[in-house]
Amino acid sequence: MSQSPDTPSDKDRLYARALERVVDFRFDEQVAAVFPDMIHRSVPGYATVVHLLGVLAARHARPGTCIYDLGCSLGAATLSMARMVEVPDVRFIAVDNSPAMIERAGELLSEVAGRVELVEADIASLPLQPASVVVLNYTLQFIPPDARLALLKRIYEALVPGGVLLLSEKLAFEDATEAELMDAAHLGFKQAQGYSELEISQKRKALEQVLIPETLDTHHERLRQAGFDTVVPWFRCLNFASLLARKA
């Protein structure tokens, strides 16, 4: 029986030894091999978010449409949705630009292989077909900030009336006290998951030019600029939040 992408597998030890040079984070073969463990130990509430993506997709899926998981990594969100969506005649399309992630996702999504199309592509330029649900699960934060609005506009245009974008992101904070409190809490969470100070500091350096978080207000405003009429939060844990944006 193949391992599900929503449960931890190989232990993440990528930053456990001191590196002569910390390079920018990449979703390569090494990361793909430990990604389930890495994401569960780095993002508080991750398992709950993945489960709720399936619940929300089941409520908003429409026959004859696509359900997209953009930046799917190993396909945890796709698997959750494919397990819960019972609406007939829907296509699940999971997209990632990392060959290593797509290859491993193909192995780990074997139980729903007949229902899911895996696509190796850049989501910034991928043509989107009519969709009722689109997921960006901790993905937008890796897109250059000046390219984010264009992507959201393309998603909005692809959604059918009543369709939803389910967005999860790490947050930045304008208030210095709130930022300090949330950063300290997130640090404590990672330490409680067994990460050492060396691992935390080296991974932070690897991500600092790659993962660019924004404030919750920035996300709300951009989603409205993209055309979404309704934007509501549906999950928040420390410095991570999830939003539902609906097309009228």
Biotite code that builds the C-alpha atoms (Angstrom):
import biotite.structure as struc

atoms = struc.array([
    struc.Atom([0.000, 0.000, 0.000], chain_id="A", res_id=1, res_name="MET", atom_name="CA", element="C"),
    struc.Atom([1.491, 3.346, -1.023], chain_id="A", res_id=2, res_name="SER", atom_name="CA", element="C"),
    struc.Atom([1.965, 6.064, 1.547], chain_id="A", res_id=3, res_name="GLN", atom_name="CA", element="C"),
    struc.Atom([-0.494, 8.929, 1.612], chain_id="A", res_id=4, res_name="SER", atom_name="CA", element="C"),
    struc.Atom([0.959, 12.444, 1.151], chain_id="A", res_id=5, res_name="PRO", atom_name="CA", element="C"),
    struc.Atom([-1.034, 13.724, 4.107], chain_id="A", res_id=6, res_name="ASP", atom_name="CA", element="C"),
    struc.Atom([0.910, 11.677, 6.672], chain_id="A", res_id=7, res_name="THR", atom_name="CA", element="C"),
    struc.Atom([4.579, 12.051, 7.658], chain_id="A", res_id=8, res_name="PRO", atom_name="CA", element="C"),
    struc.Atom([7.158, 9.794, 5.976], chain_id="A", res_id=9, res_name="SER", atom_name="CA", element="C"),
    struc.Atom([10.948, 10.185, 5.921], chain_id="A", res_id=10, res_name="ASP", atom_name="CA", element="C"),
    struc.Atom([12.354, 12.437, 8.635], chain_id="A", res_id=11, res_name="LYS", atom_name="CA", element="C"),
    struc.Atom([13.361, 15.943, 7.607], chain_id="A", res_id=12, res_name="ASP", atom_name="CA", element="C"),
    struc.Atom([17.053, 16.324, 8.421], chain_id="A", res_id=13, res_name="ARG", atom_name="CA", element="C"),
    struc.Atom([18.001, 18.565, 5.484], chain_id="A", res_id=14, res_name="LEU", atom_name="CA", element="C"),
    struc.Atom([19.310, 21.398, 7.680], chain_id="A", res_id=15, res_name="TYR", atom_name="CA", element="C"),
    struc.Atom([20.531, 19.325, 10.630], chain_id="A", res_id=16, res_name="ALA", atom_name="CA", element="C"),
    struc.Atom([24.235, 19.834, 9.894], chain_id="A", res_id=17, res_name="ARG", atom_name="CA", element="C"),
    struc.Atom([26.025, 23.147, 9.509], chain_id="A", res_id=18, res_name="ALA", atom_name="CA", element="C"),
    struc.Atom([26.218, 24.088, 5.835], chain_id="A", res_id=19, res_name="LEU", atom_name="CA", element="C"),
    struc.Atom([29.122, 26.034, 4.370], chain_id="A", res_id=20, res_name="GLU", atom_name="CA", element="C"),
    struc.Atom([26.639, 27.921, 2.210], chain_id="A", res_id=21, res_name="ARG", atom_name="CA", element="C"),
    struc.Atom([22.864, 27.991, 2.594], chain_id="A", res_id=22, res_name="VAL", atom_name="CA", element="C"),
    struc.Atom([21.335, 28.143, -0.877], chain_id="A", res_id=23, res_name="VAL", atom_name="CA", element="C"),
    struc.Atom([17.836, 29.283, -1.742], chain_id="A", res_id=24, res_name="ASP", atom_name="CA", element="C"),
    struc.Atom([15.146, 26.734, -0.955], chain_id="A", res_id=25, res_name="PHE", atom_name="CA", element="C"),
    struc.Atom([14.039, 24.570, -3.893], chain_id="A", res_id=26, res_name="ARG", atom_name="CA", element="C"),
    struc.Atom([11.408, 21.870, -4.223], chain_id="A", res_id=27, res_name="PHE", atom_name="CA", element="C"),
    struc.Atom([13.944, 19.327, -5.445], chain_id="A", res_id=28, res_name="ASP", atom_name="CA", element="C"),
    struc.Atom([14.359, 15.568, -4.931], chain_id="A", res_id=29, res_name="GLU", atom_name="CA", element="C"),
    struc.Atom([15.699, 15.988, -1.393], chain_id="A", res_id=30, res_name="GLN", atom_name="CA", element="C"),
    struc.Atom([12.740, 18.103, -0.319], chain_id="A", res_id=31, res_name="VAL", atom_name="CA", element="C"),
    struc.Atom([10.234, 15.820, -2.063], chain_id="A", res_id=32, res_name="ALA", atom_name="CA", element="C"),
    struc.Atom([11.580, 12.834, -0.118], chain_id="A", res_id=33, res_name="ALA", atom_name="CA", element="C"),
    struc.Atom([10.895, 14.458, 3.282], chain_id="A", res_id=34, res_name="VAL", atom_name="CA", element="C"),
    struc.Atom([8.132, 16.920, 2.411], chain_id="A", res_id=35, res_name="PHE", atom_name="CA", element="C"),
    struc.Atom([5.276, 15.336, 4.428], chain_id="A", res_id=36, res_name="PRO", atom_name="CA", element="C"),
    struc.Atom([7.375, 15.429, 7.606], chain_id="A", res_id=37, res_name="ASP", atom_name="CA", element="C"),
    struc.Atom([8.693, 18.906, 6.815], chain_id="A", res_id=38, res_name="MET", atom_name="CA", element="C"),
    struc.Atom([5.293, 20.494, 6.231], chain_id="A", res_id=39, res_name="ILE", atom_name="CA", element="C"),
    struc.Atom([3.618, 18.884, 9.263], chain_id="A", res_id=40, res_name="HIS", atom_name="CA", element="C"),
    struc.Atom([6.464, 20.043, 11.536], chain_id="A", res_id=41, res_name="ARG", atom_name="CA", element="C"),
    struc.Atom([6.667, 23.536, 10.034], chain_id="A", res_id=42, res_name="SER", atom_name="CA", element="C"),
    struc.Atom([3.053, 24.649, 9.486], chain_id="A", res_id=43, res_name="VAL", atom_name="CA", element="C"),
    struc.Atom([0.768, 24.559, 12.543], chain_id="A", res_id=44, res_name="PRO", atom_name="CA", element="C"),
    struc.Atom([-2.688, 23.277, 11.699], chain_id="A", res_id=45, res_name="GLY", atom_name="CA", element="C"),
    struc.Atom([-1.619, 21.808, 8.360], chain_id="A", res_id=46, res_name="TYR", atom_name="CA", element="C"),
    struc.Atom([-3.509, 18.518, 8.752], chain_id="A", res_id=47, res_name="ALA", atom_name="CA", element="C"),
    struc.Atom([-6.695, 20.370, 9.708], chain_id="A", res_id=48, res_name="THR", atom_name="CA", element="C"),
    struc.Atom([-6.383, 22.670, 6.696], chain_id="A", res_id=49, res_name="VAL", atom_name="CA", element="C"),
    struc.Atom([-5.933, 19.719, 4.320], chain_id="A", res_id=50, res_name="VAL", atom_name="CA", element="C"),
    struc.Atom([-8.975, 17.952, 5.768], chain_id="A", res_id=51, res_name="HIS", atom_name="CA", element="C"),
    struc.Atom([-11.119, 21.087, 5.531], chain_id="A", res_id=52, res_name="LEU", atom_name="CA", element="C"),
    struc.Atom([-10.085, 21.627, 1.917], chain_id="A", res_id=53, res_name="LEU", atom_name="CA", element="C"),
    struc.Atom([-11.843, 18.365, 1.162], chain_id="A", res_id=54, res_name="GLY", atom_name="CA", element="C"),
    struc.Atom([-14.900, 19.409, 3.168], chain_id="A", res_id=55, res_name="VAL", atom_name="CA", element="C"),
    struc.Atom([-15.136, 22.801, 1.439], chain_id="A", res_id=56, res_name="LEU", atom_name="CA", element="C"),
    struc.Atom([-14.485, 21.386, -2.021], chain_id="A", res_id=57, res_name="ALA", atom_name="CA", element="C"),
    struc.Atom([-17.308, 18.890, -1.512], chain_id="A", res_id=58, res_name="ALA", atom_name="CA", element="C"),
    struc.Atom([-19.705, 21.763, -0.795], chain_id="A", res_id=59, res_name="ARG", atom_name="CA", element="C"),
    struc.Atom([-18.707, 23.893, -3.784], chain_id="A", res_id=60, res_name="HIS", atom_name="CA", element="C"),
    struc.Atom([-17.871, 21.378, -6.524], chain_id="A", res_id=61, res_name="ALA", atom_name="CA", element="C"),
    struc.Atom([-20.149, 21.522, -9.574], chain_id="A", res_id=62, res_name="ARG", atom_name="CA", element="C"),
    struc.Atom([-20.704, 18.891, -12.290], chain_id="A", res_id=63, res_name="PRO", atom_name="CA", element="C"),
    struc.Atom([-18.876, 19.477, -15.548], chain_id="A", res_id=64, res_name="GLY", atom_name="CA", element="C"),
    struc.Atom([-16.119, 21.621, -13.992], chain_id="A", res_id=65, res_name="THR", atom_name="CA", element="C"),
    struc.Atom([-12.511, 21.262, -12.967], chain_id="A", res_id=66, res_name="CYS", atom_name="CA", element="C"),
    struc.Atom([-11.097, 21.259, -9.448], chain_id="A", res_id=67, res_name="ILE", atom_name="CA", element="C"),
    struc.Atom([-7.554, 22.631, -9.450], chain_id="A", res_id=68, res_name="TYR", atom_name="CA", element="C"),
    struc.Atom([-4.790, 22.170, -6.887], chain_id="A", res_id=69, res_name="ASP", atom_name="CA", element="C"),
    struc.Atom([-2.227, 24.750, -8.022], chain_id="A", res_id=70, res_name="LEU", atom_name="CA", element="C"),
    struc.Atom([1.204, 24.186, -6.516], chain_id="A", res_id=71, res_name="GLY", atom_name="CA", element="C"),
    struc.Atom([0.064, 20.743, -5.423], chain_id="A", res_id=72, res_name="CYS", atom_name="CA", element="C"),
    struc.Atom([3.432, 19.505, -4.056], chain_id="A", res_id=73, res_name="SER", atom_name="CA", element="C"),
    struc.Atom([2.777, 15.831, -3.203], chain_id="A", res_id=74, res_name="LEU", atom_name="CA", element="C"),
    struc.Atom([-0.969, 16.125, -3.644], chain_id="A", res_id=75, res_name="GLY", atom_name="CA", element="C"),
    struc.Atom([-2.293, 16.123, -0.069], chain_id="A", res_id=76, res_name="ALA", atom_name="CA", element="C"),
    struc.Atom([-5.035, 18.648, -0.891], chain_id="A", res_id=77, res_name="ALA", atom_name="CA", element="C"),
    struc.Atom([-5.902, 16.809, -4.099], chain_id="A", res_id=78, res_name="THR", atom_name="CA", element="C"),
    struc.Atom([-6.243, 13.525, -2.225], chain_id="A", res_id=79, res_name="LEU", atom_name="CA", element="C"),
    struc.Atom([-8.444, 15.106, 0.445], chain_id="A", res_id=80, res_name="SER", atom_name="CA", element="C"),
    struc.Atom([-10.737, 16.598, -2.184], chain_id="A", res_id=81, res_name="MET", atom_name="CA", element="C"),
    struc.Atom([-10.871, 13.464, -4.339], chain_id="A", res_id=82, res_name="ALA", atom_name="CA", element="C"),
    struc.Atom([-11.843, 11.427, -1.293], chain_id="A", res_id=83, res_name="ARG", atom_name="CA", element="C"),
    struc.Atom([-14.707, 13.746, -0.297], chain_id="A", res_id=84, res_name="MET", atom_name="CA", element="C"),
    struc.Atom([-16.129, 15.181, -3.522], chain_id="A", res_id=85, res_name="VAL", atom_name="CA", element="C"),
    struc.Atom([-19.004, 13.003, -4.700], chain_id="A", res_id=86, res_name="GLU", atom_name="CA", element="C"),
    struc.Atom([-20.303, 15.300, -7.439], chain_id="A", res_id=87, res_name="VAL", atom_name="CA", element="C"),
    struc.Atom([-20.198, 13.486, -10.794], chain_id="A", res_id=88, res_name="PRO", atom_name="CA", element="C"),
    struc.Atom([-18.331, 14.628, -13.885], chain_id="A", res_id=89, res_name="ASP", atom_name="CA", element="C"),
    struc.Atom([-15.576, 16.686, -12.246], chain_id="A", res_id=90, res_name="VAL", atom_name="CA", element="C"),
    struc.Atom([-11.896, 16.694, -13.227], chain_id="A", res_id=91, res_name="ARG", atom_name="CA", element="C"),
    struc.Atom([-9.203, 16.954, -10.578], chain_id="A", res_id=92, res_name="PHE", atom_name="CA", element="C"),
    struc.Atom([-6.118, 18.682, -11.947], chain_id="A", res_id=93, res_name="ILE", atom_name="CA", element="C"),
    struc.Atom([-3.028, 18.879, -9.730], chain_id="A", res_id=94, res_name="ALA", atom_name="CA", element="C"),
    struc.Atom([-0.278, 21.175, -10.975], chain_id="A", res_id=95, res_name="VAL", atom_name="CA", element="C"),
    struc.Atom([3.293, 21.781, -9.825], chain_id="A", res_id=96, res_name="ASP", atom_name="CA", element="C"),
    struc.Atom([6.417, 23.091, -11.560], chain_id="A", res_id=97, res_name="ASN", atom_name="CA", element="C"),
    struc.Atom([8.722, 20.708, -9.666], chain_id="A", res_id=98, res_name="SER", atom_name="CA", element="C"),
    struc.Atom([9.455, 17.462, -11.547], chain_id="A", res_id=99, res_name="PRO", atom_name="CA", element="C"),
    struc.Atom([10.433, 15.788, -8.267], chain_id="A", res_id=100, res_name="ALA", atom_name="CA", element="C"),
    struc.Atom([7.146, 16.717, -6.620], chain_id="A", res_id=101, res_name="MET", atom_name="CA", element="C"),
    struc.Atom([5.057, 15.599, -9.596], chain_id="A", res_id=102, res_name="ILE", atom_name="CA", element="C"),
    struc.Atom([6.888, 12.281, -9.849], chain_id="A", res_id=103, res_name="GLU", atom_name="CA", element="C"),
    struc.Atom([6.412, 11.484, -6.168], chain_id="A", res_id=104, res_name="ARG", atom_name="CA", element="C"),
    struc.Atom([2.822, 12.745, -6.190], chain_id="A", res_id=105, res_name="ALA", atom_name="CA", element="C"),
    struc.Atom([2.061, 10.237, -8.909], chain_id="A", res_id=106, res_name="GLY", atom_name="CA", element="C"),
    struc.Atom([3.194, 7.444, -6.603], chain_id="A", res_id=107, res_name="GLU", atom_name="CA", element="C"),
    struc.Atom([1.405, 8.724, -3.521], chain_id="A", res_id=108, res_name="LEU", atom_name="CA", element="C"),
    struc.Atom([-1.910, 9.458, -5.241], chain_id="A", res_id=109, res_name="LEU", atom_name="CA", element="C"),
    struc.Atom([-2.278, 5.936, -6.600], chain_id="A", res_id=110, res_name="SER", atom_name="CA", element="C"),
    struc.Atom([-5.630, 5.347, -4.879], chain_id="A", res_id=111, res_name="GLU", atom_name="CA", element="C"),
    struc.Atom([-7.242, 8.169, -6.902], chain_id="A", res_id=112, res_name="VAL", atom_name="CA", element="C"),
    struc.Atom([-5.063, 7.887, -10.002], chain_id="A", res_id=113, res_name="ALA", atom_name="CA", element="C"),
    struc.Atom([-8.028, 7.381, -12.307], chain_id="A", res_id=114, res_name="GLY", atom_name="CA", element="C"),
    struc.Atom([-9.639, 10.640, -11.159], chain_id="A", res_id=115, res_name="ARG", atom_name="CA", element="C"),
    struc.Atom([-6.619, 12.951, -11.042], chain_id="A", res_id=116, res_name="VAL", atom_name="CA", element="C"),
    struc.Atom([-4.572, 14.521, -13.823], chain_id="A", res_id=117, res_name="GLU", atom_name="CA", element="C"),
    struc.Atom([-1.059, 15.490, -12.743], chain_id="A", res_id=118, res_name="LEU", atom_name="CA", element="C"),
    struc.Atom([0.478, 18.364, -14.699], chain_id="A", res_id=119, res_name="VAL", atom_name="CA", element="C"),
    struc.Atom([4.064, 19.637, -14.533], chain_id="A", res_id=120, res_name="GLU", atom_name="CA", element="C"),
    struc.Atom([3.733, 23.313, -15.398], chain_id="A", res_id=121, res_name="ALA", atom_name="CA", element="C"),
    struc.Atom([4.195, 26.896, -14.229], chain_id="A", res_id=122, res_name="ASP", atom_name="CA", element="C"),
    struc.Atom([0.865, 27.943, -12.718], chain_id="A", res_id=123, res_name="ILE", atom_name="CA", element="C"),
    struc.Atom([1.591, 31.567, -13.666], chain_id="A", res_id=124, res_name="ALA", atom_name="CA", element="C"),
    struc.Atom([1.096, 30.735, -17.359], chain_id="A", res_id=125, res_name="SER", atom_name="CA", element="C"),
    struc.Atom([-1.012, 27.549, -17.319], chain_id="A", res_id=126, res_name="LEU", atom_name="CA", element="C"),
    struc.Atom([-4.315, 27.944, -19.224], chain_id="A", res_id=127, res_name="PRO", atom_name="CA", element="C"),
    struc.Atom([-7.204, 27.271, -16.840], chain_id="A", res_id=128, res_name="LEU", atom_name="CA", element="C"),
    struc.Atom([-10.442, 25.564, -17.829], chain_id="A", res_id=129, res_name="GLN", atom_name="CA", element="C"),
    struc.Atom([-13.841, 26.317, -16.238], chain_id="A", res_id=130, res_name="PRO", atom_name="CA", element="C"),
    struc.Atom([-13.530, 25.459, -12.554], chain_id="A", res_id=131, res_name="ALA", atom_name="CA", element="C"),
    struc.Atom([-15.735, 25.372, -9.490], chain_id="A", res_id=132, res_name="SER", atom_name="CA", element="C"),
    struc.Atom([-12.891, 25.034, -6.953], chain_id="A", res_id=133, res_name="VAL", atom_name="CA", element="C"),
    struc.Atom([-9.296, 26.252, -7.106], chain_id="A", res_id=134, res_name="VAL", atom_name="CA", element="C"),
    struc.Atom([-6.819, 25.631, -4.282], chain_id="A", res_id=135, res_name="VAL", atom_name="CA", element="C"),
    struc.Atom([-3.667, 27.635, -3.601], chain_id="A", res_id=136, res_name="LEU", atom_name="CA", element="C"),
    struc.Atom([-2.426, 25.897, -0.459], chain_id="A", res_id=137, res_name="ASN", atom_name="CA", element="C"),
    struc.Atom([0.668, 27.774, 0.762], chain_id="A", res_id=138, res_name="TYR", atom_name="CA", element="C"),
    struc.Atom([1.530, 28.439, -2.895], chain_id="A", res_id=139, res_name="THR", atom_name="CA", element="C"),
    struc.Atom([0.938, 32.133, -3.592], chain_id="A", res_id=140, res_name="LEU", atom_name="CA", element="C"),
    struc.Atom([3.695, 33.052, -1.117], chain_id="A", res_id=141, res_name="GLN", atom_name="CA", element="C"),
    struc.Atom([6.252, 31.507, -3.514], chain_id="A", res_id=142, res_name="PHE", atom_name="CA", element="C"),
    struc.Atom([5.022, 33.581, -6.482], chain_id="A", res_id=143, res_name="ILE", atom_name="CA", element="C"),
    struc.Atom([6.818, 36.946, -7.012], chain_id="A", res_id=144, res_name="PRO", atom_name="CA", element="C"),
    struc.Atom([4.605, 39.602, -5.384], chain_id="A", res_id=145, res_name="PRO", atom_name="CA", element="C"),
    struc.Atom([4.245, 41.621, -8.581], chain_id="A", res_id=146, res_name="ASP", atom_name="CA", element="C"),
    struc.Atom([2.863, 38.539, -10.380], chain_id="A", res_id=147, res_name="ALA", atom_name="CA", element="C"),
    struc.Atom([0.267, 37.554, -7.772], chain_id="A", res_id=148, res_name="ARG", atom_name="CA", element="C"),
    struc.Atom([-2.609, 39.767, -8.879], chain_id="A", res_id=149, res_name="LEU", atom_name="CA", element="C"),
    struc.Atom([-2.391, 38.542, -12.466], chain_id="A", res_id=150, res_name="ALA", atom_name="CA", element="C"),
    struc.Atom([-2.603, 34.930, -11.295], chain_id="A", res_id=151, res_name="LEU", atom_name="CA", element="C"),
    struc.Atom([-5.614, 35.655, -9.094], chain_id="A", res_id=152, res_name="LEU", atom_name="CA", element="C"),
    struc.Atom([-7.365, 37.441, -11.957], chain_id="A", res_id=153, res_name="LYS", atom_name="CA", element="C"),
    struc.Atom([-6.847, 34.414, -14.191], chain_id="A", res_id=154, res_name="ARG", atom_name="CA", element="C"),
    struc.Atom([-8.255, 32.150, -11.487], chain_id="A", res_id=155, res_name="ILE", atom_name="CA", element="C"),
    struc.Atom([-11.258, 34.440, -11.059], chain_id="A", res_id=156, res_name="TYR", atom_name="CA", element="C"),
    struc.Atom([-11.947, 34.400, -14.790], chain_id="A", res_id=157, res_name="GLU", atom_name="CA", element="C"),
    struc.Atom([-11.748, 30.577, -14.875], chain_id="A", res_id=158, res_name="ALA", atom_name="CA", element="C"),
    struc.Atom([-14.189, 30.088, -11.989], chain_id="A", res_id=159, res_name="LEU", atom_name="CA", element="C"),
    struc.Atom([-17.841, 29.492, -12.784], chain_id="A", res_id=160, res_name="VAL", atom_name="CA", element="C"),
    struc.Atom([-20.429, 31.637, -10.929], chain_id="A", res_id=161, res_name="PRO", atom_name="CA", element="C"),
    struc.Atom([-20.435, 30.529, -7.297], chain_id="A", res_id=162, res_name="GLY", atom_name="CA", element="C"),
    struc.Atom([-16.966, 29.011, -7.685], chain_id="A", res_id=163, res_name="GLY", atom_name="CA", element="C"),
    struc.Atom([-14.418, 29.432, -4.931], chain_id="A", res_id=164, res_name="VAL", atom_name="CA", element="C"),
    struc.Atom([-10.710, 29.971, -4.449], chain_id="A", res_id=165, res_name="LEU", atom_name="CA", element="C"),
    struc.Atom([-9.360, 28.359, -1.263], chain_id="A", res_id=166, res_name="LEU", atom_name="CA", element="C"),
    struc.Atom([-6.181, 30.184, -0.287], chain_id="A", res_id=167, res_name="LEU", atom_name="CA", element="C"),
    struc.Atom([-3.786, 29.381, 2.565], chain_id="A", res_id=168, res_name="SER", atom_name="CA", element="C"),
    struc.Atom([-0.728, 31.506, 3.326], chain_id="A", res_id=169, res_name="GLU", atom_name="CA", element="C"),
    struc.Atom([1.882, 32.399, 5.903], chain_id="A", res_id=170, res_name="LYS", atom_name="CA", element="C"),
    struc.Atom([1.219, 35.911, 7.198], chain_id="A", res_id=171, res_name="LEU", atom_name="CA", element="C"),
    struc.Atom([3.270, 39.020, 7.747], chain_id="A", res_id=172, res_name="ALA", atom_name="CA", element="C"),
    struc.Atom([2.190, 41.664, 10.281], chain_id="A", res_id=173, res_name="PHE", atom_name="CA", element="C"),
    struc.Atom([2.325, 45.441, 10.215], chain_id="A", res_id=174, res_name="GLU", atom_name="CA", element="C"),
    struc.Atom([2.204, 45.733, 13.995], chain_id="A", res_id=175, res_name="ASP", atom_name="CA", element="C"),
    struc.Atom([5.663, 45.047, 15.424], chain_id="A", res_id=176, res_name="ALA", atom_name="CA", element="C"),
    struc.Atom([4.342, 43.577, 18.682], chain_id="A", res_id=177, res_name="THR", atom_name="CA", element="C"),
    struc.Atom([2.021, 41.175, 16.896], chain_id="A", res_id=178, res_name="GLU", atom_name="CA", element="C"),
    struc.Atom([4.827, 40.175, 14.537], chain_id="A", res_id=179, res_name="ALA", atom_name="CA", element="C"),
    struc.Atom([7.163, 39.484, 17.454], chain_id="A", res_id=180, res_name="GLU", atom_name="CA", element="C"),
    struc.Atom([4.556, 37.438, 19.322], chain_id="A", res_id=181, res_name="LEU", atom_name="CA", element="C"),
    struc.Atom([3.611, 35.332, 16.283], chain_id="A", res_id=182, res_name="MET", atom_name="CA", element="C"),
    struc.Atom([7.221, 34.779, 15.244], chain_id="A", res_id=183, res_name="ASP", atom_name="CA", element="C"),
    struc.Atom([8.088, 33.612, 18.765], chain_id="A", res_id=184, res_name="ALA", atom_name="CA", element="C"),
    struc.Atom([5.056, 31.314, 18.847], chain_id="A", res_id=185, res_name="ALA", atom_name="CA", element="C"),
    struc.Atom([5.958, 29.797, 15.481], chain_id="A", res_id=186, res_name="HIS", atom_name="CA", element="C"),
    struc.Atom([9.532, 29.307, 16.663], chain_id="A", res_id=187, res_name="LEU", atom_name="CA", element="C"),
    struc.Atom([8.238, 27.511, 19.735], chain_id="A", res_id=188, res_name="GLY", atom_name="CA", element="C"),
    struc.Atom([6.019, 25.315, 17.575], chain_id="A", res_id=189, res_name="PHE", atom_name="CA", element="C"),
    struc.Atom([8.967, 24.219, 15.417], chain_id="A", res_id=190, res_name="LYS", atom_name="CA", element="C"),
    struc.Atom([11.139, 23.564, 18.461], chain_id="A", res_id=191, res_name="GLN", atom_name="CA", element="C"),
    struc.Atom([8.346, 21.454, 19.959], chain_id="A", res_id=192, res_name="ALA", atom_name="CA", element="C"),
    struc.Atom([8.355, 19.434, 16.728], chain_id="A", res_id=193, res_name="GLN", atom_name="CA", element="C"),
    struc.Atom([12.014, 18.566, 17.319], chain_id="A", res_id=194, res_name="GLY", atom_name="CA", element="C"),
    struc.Atom([13.765, 21.083, 15.077], chain_id="A", res_id=195, res_name="TYR", atom_name="CA", element="C"),
    struc.Atom([17.064, 22.416, 16.455], chain_id="A", res_id=196, res_name="SER", atom_name="CA", element="C"),
    struc.Atom([18.076, 26.081, 16.470], chain_id="A", res_id=197, res_name="GLU", atom_name="CA", element="C"),
    struc.Atom([20.541, 25.285, 13.662], chain_id="A", res_id=198, res_name="LEU", atom_name="CA", element="C"),
    struc.Atom([17.858, 23.677, 11.510], chain_id="A", res_id=199, res_name="GLU", atom_name="CA", element="C"),
    struc.Atom([15.451, 26.554, 12.075], chain_id="A", res_id=200, res_name="ILE", atom_name="CA", element="C"),
    struc.Atom([17.999, 29.277, 11.342], chain_id="A", res_id=201, res_name="SER", atom_name="CA", element="C"),
    struc.Atom([19.392, 27.618, 8.221], chain_id="A", res_id=202, res_name="GLN", atom_name="CA", element="C"),
    struc.Atom([15.969, 26.908, 6.763], chain_id="A", res_id=203, res_name="LYS", atom_name="CA", element="C"),
    struc.Atom([14.871, 30.476, 7.517], chain_id="A", res_id=204, res_name="ARG", atom_name="CA", element="C"),
    struc.Atom([17.867, 31.756, 5.573], chain_id="A", res_id=205, res_name="LYS", atom_name="CA", element="C"),
    struc.Atom([17.101, 29.394, 2.672], chain_id="A", res_id=206, res_name="ALA", atom_name="CA", element="C"),
    struc.Atom([13.533, 30.689, 2.492], chain_id="A", res_id=207, res_name="LEU", atom_name="CA", element="C"),
    struc.Atom([14.033, 34.412, 3.072], chain_id="A", res_id=208, res_name="GLU", atom_name="CA", element="C"),
    struc.Atom([14.338, 35.290, -0.638], chain_id="A", res_id=209, res_name="GLN", atom_name="CA", element="C"),
    struc.Atom([11.913, 32.600, -1.812], chain_id="A", res_id=210, res_name="VAL", atom_name="CA", element="C"),
    struc.Atom([8.868, 32.725, 0.486], chain_id="A", res_id=211, res_name="LEU", atom_name="CA", element="C"),
    struc.Atom([7.521, 36.284, 0.737], chain_id="A", res_id=212, res_name="ILE", atom_name="CA", element="C"),
    struc.Atom([4.582, 36.538, 3.193], chain_id="A", res_id=213, res_name="PRO", atom_name="CA", element="C"),
    struc.Atom([2.077, 39.388, 3.206], chain_id="A", res_id=214, res_name="GLU", atom_name="CA", element="C"),
    struc.Atom([-0.464, 40.804, 5.632], chain_id="A", res_id=215, res_name="THR", atom_name="CA", element="C"),
    struc.Atom([-4.023, 39.544, 5.824], chain_id="A", res_id=216, res_name="LEU", atom_name="CA", element="C"),
    struc.Atom([-5.263, 42.981, 4.715], chain_id="A", res_id=217, res_name="ASP", atom_name="CA", element="C"),
    struc.Atom([-3.051, 42.779, 1.621], chain_id="A", res_id=218, res_name="THR", atom_name="CA", element="C"),
    struc.Atom([-4.578, 39.419, 0.706], chain_id="A", res_id=219, res_name="HIS", atom_name="CA", element="C"),
    struc.Atom([-8.121, 40.719, 1.206], chain_id="A", res_id=220, res_name="HIS", atom_name="CA", element="C"),
    struc.Atom([-7.496, 43.806, -0.916], chain_id="A", res_id=221, res_name="GLU", atom_name="CA", element="C"),
    struc.Atom([-5.804, 41.894, -3.746], chain_id="A", res_id=222, res_name="ARG", atom_name="CA", element="C"),
    struc.Atom([-8.587, 39.301, -3.889], chain_id="A", res_id=223, res_name="LEU", atom_name="CA", element="C"),
    struc.Atom([-11.124, 42.087, -4.243], chain_id="A", res_id=224, res_name="ARG", atom_name="CA", element="C"),
    struc.Atom([-8.986, 43.699, -6.942], chain_id="A", res_id=225, res_name="GLN", atom_name="CA", element="C"),
    struc.Atom([-9.033, 40.369, -8.748], chain_id="A", res_id=226, res_name="ALA", atom_name="CA", element="C"),
    struc.Atom([-12.835, 40.530, -8.796], chain_id="A", res_id=227, res_name="GLY", atom_name="CA", element="C"),
    struc.Atom([-13.958, 38.373, -5.881], chain_id="A", res_id=228, res_name="PHE", atom_name="CA", element="C"),
    struc.Atom([-17.150, 39.632, -4.256], chain_id="A", res_id=229, res_name="ASP", atom_name="CA", element="C"),
    struc.Atom([-16.890, 37.644, -1.031], chain_id="A", res_id=230, res_name="THR", atom_name="CA", element="C"),
    struc.Atom([-13.697, 37.000, 0.945], chain_id="A", res_id=231, res_name="VAL", atom_name="CA", element="C"),
    struc.Atom([-13.976, 35.252, 4.308], chain_id="A", res_id=232, res_name="VAL", atom_name="CA", element="C"),
    struc.Atom([-11.431, 33.616, 6.651], chain_id="A", res_id=233, res_name="PRO", atom_name="CA", element="C"),
    struc.Atom([-12.025, 29.948, 7.473], chain_id="A", res_id=234, res_name="TRP", atom_name="CA", element="C"),
    struc.Atom([-8.918, 29.001, 9.458], chain_id="A", res_id=235, res_name="PHE", atom_name="CA", element="C"),
    struc.Atom([-6.188, 30.733, 11.429], chain_id="A", res_id=236, res_name="ARG", atom_name="CA", element="C"),
    struc.Atom([-3.363, 29.228, 13.475], chain_id="A", res_id=237, res_name="CYS", atom_name="CA", element="C"),
    struc.Atom([-0.499, 31.440, 14.697], chain_id="A", res_id=238, res_name="LEU", atom_name="CA", element="C"),
    struc.Atom([0.976, 33.163, 11.623], chain_id="A", res_id=239, res_name="ASN", atom_name="CA", element="C"),
    struc.Atom([-0.884, 31.074, 9.038], chain_id="A", res_id=240, res_name="PHE", atom_name="CA", element="C"),
    struc.Atom([-4.364, 31.731, 7.676], chain_id="A", res_id=241, res_name="ALA", atom_name="CA", element="C"),
    struc.Atom([-6.822, 30.394, 5.128], chain_id="A", res_id=242, res_name="SER", atom_name="CA", element="C"),
    struc.Atom([-9.370, 32.368, 3.126], chain_id="A", res_id=243, res_name="LEU", atom_name="CA", element="C"),
    struc.Atom([-12.334, 31.505, 0.926], chain_id="A", res_id=244, res_name="LEU", atom_name="CA", element="C"),
    struc.Atom([-12.898, 33.877, -2.013], chain_id="A", res_id=245, res_name="ALA", atom_name="CA", element="C"),
    struc.Atom([-16.152, 33.381, -3.934], chain_id="A", res_id=246, res_name="ARG", atom_name="CA", element="C"),
    struc.Atom([-17.172, 34.546, -7.369], chain_id="A", res_id=247, res_name="LYS", atom_name="CA", element="C"),
    struc.Atom([-20.730, 35.868, -7.495], chain_id="A", res_id=248, res_name="ALA", atom_name="CA", element="C"),
])
